[in-house]
Amino acid sequence: MSSPRLLAVMARVSRDKVATGLLPLLRRMAGTAAPFDPHDVFTRLAFDMTAMAVFGEDPGRMSIDMPPAQASDAMDTVMVVALFRHTLPMSCWRLMRWLNIGPERKLAAVQSVLRRFVAEMIEKSEKSR
């Protein structure tokens, strides 16, 4: 994270997303006194900021209507499986992957969600250029 260009992009993305996503959402929630899950809100915020920095496009998971966050949930699954893999010997998780059981089965299921999301973001990015 020592690249000045990367730091500038992350600062801009963070500032923009808070201003255009988080604050309007929190204002709406406060105005309607509607209950909300802060963990879900900040997970969406982090996901949107990461996707914006990587793809240069806003996936819009932080919008007022709170669209489904399938890609974000899929990323959570990937992280859980990655942690799981670090706790087991390689031969165990490879066997589980080969047998398509346990966390490896979940990983296989979410890969299509992530591939679809990445393809959508690339397509969106290419259209805006």
WOFENNOR-V160948 format. One record per residue. N is the residue number from 0. RES is the residue in one letter. PHI is phi in radians with two decimals (* if undefined). Layout:
BEGIN
n={N	N}
res={RES	RES}
phi={PHI	PHI}
END
This chain:
BEGIN
n={0	1	2	3	4	5	6	7	8	9	10	11	12	13	14	15	16	17	18	19	20	21	22	23	24	25	26	27	28	29	30	31	32	33	34	35	36	37	38	39	40	41	42	43	44	45	46	47	48	49	50	51	52	53	54	55	56	57	58	59	60	61	62	63	64	65	66	67	68	69	70	71	72	73	74	75	76	77	78	79	80	81	82	83	84	85	86	87	88	89	90	91	92	93	94	95	96	97	98	99	100	101	102	103	104	105	106	107	108	109	110	111	112	113	114	115	116	117	118	119	120	121	122	123	124	125	126	127	128}
res={M	S	S	P	R	L	L	A	V	M	A	R	V	S	R	D	K	V	A	T	G	L	L	P	L	L	R	R	M	A	G	T	A	A	P	F	D	P	H	D	V	F	T	R	L	A	F	D	M	T	A	M	A	V	F	G	E	D	P	G	R	M	S	I	D	M	P	P	A	Q	A	S	D	A	M	D	T	V	M	V	V	A	L	F	R	H	T	L	P	M	S	C	W	R	L	M	R	W	L	N	I	G	P	E	R	K	L	A	A	V	Q	S	V	L	R	R	F	V	A	E	M	I	E	K	S	E	K	S	R}
phi={*	-1.59	-1.25	-1.04	-1.14	-1.12	-1.07	-1.15	-1.11	-1.11	-1.13	-1.13	-1.06	-1.10	-1.07	-1.12	-1.20	-1.14	-1.22	-1.73	-2.09	-1.21	-1.10	-1.06	-1.14	-1.15	-1.08	-1.12	-1.08	-1.18	-1.21	-1.70	0.98	-1.35	-1.23	-2.62	-1.71	-1.04	-1.08	-1.11	-1.08	-1.32	-1.15	-1.10	-1.07	-1.10	-1.12	-1.08	-1.13	-1.14	-1.11	-1.13	-1.22	-1.38	-1.76	1.34	-2.31	-1.57	-1.25	1.30	-1.36	-1.75	-1.32	-1.01	-1.41	0.86	-1.11	-0.97	-1.91	-1.08	-1.16	-1.13	-1.11	-1.12	-1.12	-1.05	-1.10	-1.04	-1.16	-1.12	-1.16	-1.08	-1.11	-1.03	-1.08	-1.31	-1.69	-2.00	-1.10	-0.96	-1.09	-1.19	-1.25	-1.19	-1.12	-1.09	-1.16	-1.11	-1.45	0.99	-2.26	1.09	-1.06	-1.15	-1.17	-1.10	-1.07	-1.07	-1.21	-1.50	-1.06	-1.17	-1.10	-1.18	-1.09	-1.12	-1.09	-1.08	-1.08	-1.09	-1.18	-1.15	-1.09	-1.09	-1.15	-1.17	-1.18	-1.41	-1.51}
END
